Amino acid sequence: MYLSPDTPLHVKKIQQDIWLSKSIEERLRLSAEMIDDAIKLQLFGIKMRHPEFNEKEAKRYRLLRMAENDPALTWLIKMLDV
């Protein structure tokens, strides 16, 4: 169980019980939605810092930053022709 510093352990247990009560299909759907929401938030933040970027440029910048911060993703840089 992930221990968040701002969530008491008994509340974390309730959250985990709720999560585990869902079907695997529902958990997968919710996980995919959370990933999509995280990507949207990242792109929104990039566009706030770089208003000159269009949608494609913002997505490219996001992938480049991911590759810079995670050595396992260096193959992304080659795909983006940088």
C-alpha positions in Angstrom: 0.0 0.0 0.0 1.4 3.4 -1.0 1.9 5.6 2.1 0.9 9.2 1.3 2.1 11.7 4.0 -1.2 13.6 3.9 -3.6 10.6 4.0 -4.0 8.7 7.3 -3.5 5.0 7.2 -7.1 4.1 8.1 -8.3 6.3 5.2 -5.8 4.7 2.8 -7.2 1.3 3.9 -10.7 2.4 3.0 -9.5 3.7 -0.4 -7.8 0.4 -1.1 -10.9 -1.6 -0.1 -13.0 0.5 -2.4 -10.5 0.0 -5.3 -10.2 -3.7 -4.8 -14.0 -4.1 -4.6 -14.2 -3.0 -8.3 -13.9 -5.5 -11.1 -10.6 -5.8 -13.0 -12.3 -4.2 -16.0 -13.4 -1.2 -14.0 -10.0 -0.8 -12.4 -8.4 -0.9 -15.9 -10.9 1.6 -17.3 -10.3 4.0 -14.3 -6.5 3.6 -14.6 -6.7 4.5 -18.3 -8.8 7.6 -17.5 -6.3 8.7 -14.8 -3.5 8.3 -17.3 -5.4 10.4 -19.9 -6.1 13.0 -17.3 -2.5 13.2 -16.3 -1.4 13.7 -19.9 -4.0 16.5 -20.3 -2.7 18.2 -17.2 0.9 17.9 -18.4 0.0 19.4 -21.8 -1.9 22.2 -20.2 1.1 23.0 -18.0 3.4 23.0 -21.0 1.1 25.3 -23.0 0.9 27.7 -20.0 4.7 27.9 -20.0 5.1 27.9 -23.8 2.0 29.6 -25.3 3.8 29.6 -28.7 3.5 25.8 -28.9 0.8 24.3 -30.9 -0.7 20.9 -29.9 1.8 18.9 -31.8 4.8 20.8 -30.5 3.5 20.5 -26.9 3.1 16.7 -27.3 6.6 16.5 -28.7 8.1 18.6 -25.9 6.3 16.4 -23.4 7.9 13.2 -24.9 11.3 14.9 -25.0 11.1 15.8 -21.4 10.1 12.3 -20.4 13.1 10.9 -22.4 15.5 13.3 -20.7 14.3 12.3 -17.2 14.2 8.6 -17.7 17.2 6.8 -19.3 14.9 3.8 -20.2 13.1 6.1 -22.7 16.1 7.4 -24.7 14.6 5.6 -27.7 12.0 8.3 -27.8 14.5 10.9 -28.8 15.5 8.9 -31.8 11.9 8.5 -32.8 11.4 12.2 -32.6 14.4 13.0 -34.9 16.1 15.2 -32.4 
